[in-house]
Amino acid sequence: MKRLILCALAAAGLCIPALAADPTPEQKAQIEKPITMNNSGNEKKQVVFTHSAHAKTDCAFCHHKAADGNIYVGCAVKGCHDSMDKKDKSEHGYYFMIHNKKSEKSCMGCHQKAVAENPALKEKFKGCNPCHAKK
């Protein structure tokens, strides 16, 4: 009986990846081109994000499940990180979601972790300009 239960659990575990949402054709097209993140309206603060530079990261690490179950939604969609108040440190704060140094799920937190693991990246991630590139 134990063997049967273990086999059933193992089979169920193998099926879990098949249940993950695959990107739609529209999402695949979005992944292939750089996107401009600029919810502030200030051109100096925009970030050009390339998915290809982050290809080793599982999509679901950043794109957590949204209310409708689709894990490939934008960060600032309604009900997610849709508060544009820079002082909002809640889970809905867009600025905080990107700049939170204490969370490896934020852009800055992930980059800090990458530098800790590979000090050669320190210069690449130094200051604001690597992400907020000057035109």
C-alpha positions in Angstrom: 0.0 0.0 0.0 2.8 2.4 0.9 4.4 1.6 -2.5 1.2 2.5 -4.3 0.8 5.8 -2.5 4.5 6.7 -3.2 4.0 5.9 -6.9 0.9 8.0 -7.0 2.6 10.9 -5.4 5.6 10.6 -7.7 3.3 10.5 -10.7 1.4 13.6 -9.5 4.7 15.4 -9.0 5.7 14.7 -12.6 2.4 16.2 -13.8 2.8 19.6 -12.0 5.1 21.2 -14.7 2.4 20.3 -17.3 -0.1 22.4 -15.3 2.0 25.6 -15.5 0.6 28.2 -17.8 2.4 28.4 -21.1 2.8 31.9 -22.6 0.3 32.8 -25.3 1.5 33.8 -28.8 1.1 37.5 -27.8 3.1 36.9 -24.6 5.9 35.1 -26.6 6.1 38.1 -28.9 6.4 40.4 -25.9 9.2 38.2 -24.4 11.2 38.4 -27.6 11.4 42.2 -27.7 12.6 44.6 -25.0 9.9 46.4 -23.0 9.9 49.9 -21.6 8.8 50.1 -18.0 7.7 53.7 -17.4 4.7 54.0 -15.1 5.9 57.3 -13.7 5.5 59.2 -17.0 9.0 60.6 -16.5 11.2 59.7 -19.5 14.3 59.9 -17.3 13.0 57.2 -15.0 12.1 54.6 -17.7 13.7 51.2 -17.7 14.2 49.2 -20.8 13.9 45.6 -19.7 15.1 42.7 -21.8 13.7 39.2 -21.0 16.7 37.7 -22.9 19.1 39.0 -20.2 17.0 37.2 -17.6 16.5 34.0 -19.5 18.0 31.8 -16.8 15.3 33.0 -14.3 12.1 31.1 -14.2 9.3 33.4 -15.4 7.1 32.4 -12.4 9.8 33.8 -10.1 8.9 37.4 -11.0 5.5 36.9 -12.7 3.6 35.3 -9.8 0.1 34.1 -10.2 -2.4 36.9 -10.7 -6.0 36.8 -9.6 -7.1 35.2 -12.9 -4.4 32.5 -12.7 -2.3 33.9 -15.5 1.3 34.1 -14.4 2.4 36.2 -17.3 0.8 39.6 -16.6 2.5 43.0 -16.3 3.6 44.3 -13.0 1.3 47.2 -12.7 -2.0 45.5 -13.7 -5.0 46.4 -11.6 -4.9 44.6 -8.2 -1.2 43.8 -8.4 1.6 46.5 -8.1 -0.7 49.3 -9.2 0.1 51.9 -6.6 2.4 54.6 -8.1 3.0 56.3 -4.8 6.8 56.0 -4.2 6.1 55.9 -0.4 3.8 52.9 -0.7 5.8 50.0 0.8 2.9 47.5 0.6 2.8 44.6 -1.9 0.9 47.0 -4.2 3.7 49.6 -4.4 5.2 49.6 -7.9 8.3 51.6 -6.9 8.8 49.4 -3.8 8.3 46.2 -5.8 11.3 47.2 -8.0 13.6 48.9 -5.4 13.1 46.7 -2.3 16.7 45.8 -1.4 15.5 43.2 1.2 13.6 41.0 -1.3 15.4 38.9 -3.8 12.1 39.0 -5.9 12.6 42.8 -6.5 14.9 44.0 -9.3 17.4 45.6 -6.9 17.2 42.7 -4.4 17.9 40.2 -7.1 20.8 42.2 -8.5 22.3 42.5 -5.0 22.1 38.7 -4.6 23.7 38.3 -8.0 26.6 40.6 -7.0 27.0 38.7 -3.7 27.3 35.4 -5.7 29.5 37.0 -8.4 31.4 40.1 -7.3 32.5 40.7 -10.9 29.0 42.0 -11.5 29.4 44.8 -8.9 30.4 47.5 -11.5 27.6 46.4 -13.9 24.9 46.9 -11.2 26.4 50.1 -9.6 24.2 53.1 -9.2 21.0 53.9 -11.1 22.3 54.1 -14.6 22.5 50.4 -15.5 18.7 50.3 -15.3 17.8 53.9 -15.8 20.2 54.5 -18.8 20.8 58.0 -19.9 19.7 58.8 -23.4 
